[in-house]
Amino acid sequence: MTASDEKTALFRNMQLTAIPAIDKAVTTLVVCQNEITDISPVKEHKQLTYLDLAQNLISDISILKYLQNVTVLNLRQNKLKDISPLKNLPNVQKLKLGFNQLDNIQVLAFLTKLTYLELDGNAITDCSSLVSLPLTWLDISSNKLTQIQRFSNTLQVLFLQRNKIANIDVLNNLINLVTLNISINEITNIDCLKACTKLQTCWLDRNKIVTCPNLAEILPNVTDLWTKFGNSNQNPFVKAENYPKIVNYIAMVSFDGENNPSFNDQADVTEW
């Protein structure tokens, strides 16, 4: 165990199979990257505000309903299918649920203080439960979405890549959006993004956009742009003869993710 102060307990990557004993004064508990299946001991620690259980073997989180003071909860890379107990955690503001086995997220509608949410790498087909949440960051990439709803205009970062989305017109209310990834979908038109006037970084690669968009009009403030990645499944408009036209649209912009040093598809799964 390592601890920076009496209120923090860290047990990262220690091959633990059970939640270790901790002091009642601890408010931050990190037990990620272990082999834990049973988290029932945390029931006795209602004082916890930060709980990191990422990268374990957890399938049952029913005991979490007792931890109503938790504001930050990391459950990435576990074995979760049912997250209904989260309904009882009204104070959660940051939640990581990426790479589980989720197909139903309706319960998240009850987490009305949620501003940061990761749902990537699941089997989600319906994201309507998220429309009223005051989110500023949402990652729902690598799921089974074919359509999306109108999210709160508080969103600043949105990751939708690796789905089957064809229409993104509902994004035209995202006036505070700064970063958007819609790569690897079925999108044919991006005109709605004209309303996203704060957008600076945008992934468009590997969609079905046939006509070269007027990027100067649609994305006037974007300085990081991906229109292609790799050598296959490109947008039809990404042809050699179109590149001079694209370059004239937006100055100081990157077009190929493979050569862009700021591209990072491997986010850290245990740090906020």
Residue, then its C-alpha position, 0 to 999 in steps of 0.5 A: m500500500t502507498a498513500s499520499d495522506e491519511k485520506t488516500a489509499l492506493f492499491r494499484n496492480m498488487q494482484l489483490t483478490a479482495i478489497p483490503a482493509i482501510d481506515k475510516a478516514v479514507t475518502t479516496l480508494v484506488v484498487c485498480q488493476n487487480e483481480i477483485t470480484d467481490i467489492s462488498p467490504v466497501k459498504e462499510h466506507k460510506q465516507l468515500t468520495y473517490l473510488d477507482l475499481a478499474q481493471n478488475l473482474i467485477s460483475d456485481i456492483s449492487i453494494l455501491k448503492y450505499l456509497q452516496n457520497v461518491t462523486v468520482l467512480n471508475l469501473r472501466q474494464n470489468k465484467l459489468k452487465d447491470i449498472s442499475p445500482l448506480k441509480n442510488l448515487p445522486n452525487v456522481q459527477k465523473l463516471k467511467l464505464g468503458f469496456n464492460q458488457l453494457d447494452n442498457i444505460q437507462v439508469l444513467a438518466f438519474l445521475t443529474k450531476l454527471t458532467y464526465l462520462e465514458l461508455d466506450g467499448n460496450a454494446i450500447t444501441d440507445c443513448s436517449s437516457l443521456v439527453s438531459l445530463p449536464l455533460t461536458w465530456l462524453d465518450i460513447s465510441s465503439n458501441k452499436l449506435t445507429q442514431i443519436q439524440r440531441f445532447s446538452n449544449t454543455l458538451q465540450v468533448l464528444f467521441l462517437q467513433r466506431n459506431k454505425i451512425a449515418n445522420i449527425d444533424v442533432l449535433n447542431n445545438l452543440i455551441n460549446l463543442v471543442t473536440l469531436n470524433i465521428s470517424i468510422n461511421e456511415i456519415t454522408n453530410i457534415d453541414c450541421l457542424k457549421a453551428c459548432t463555432k467553437l470546434q477546434t479538433c475534428w475527426l472525419d476519417r473513414n465515413k461515406i462523405v462523397t462531395c468535398p465539404n466546404l470546410a472553410e464555411i463549415l469548420p472555420n475555427v478547426t486547426d486539427l482535422w482528420t479527413k483520412f487515416g491509413n490507406s483504406n475505407q476513406n471518405p470518397f471525397v479524399k482523392a489526390e485531386n481534392y487535396p489542393k482544394i482542402v488545403n486552401y480551405i483551412a490553413m495549418v491543419s493536419f489531414d492524415g492521422e498517421n502523421n499527426p503527433s497529437f493523435n492519441d487513440q489509447a487514453d489512460v484507463t486509470e487516471w482522470 
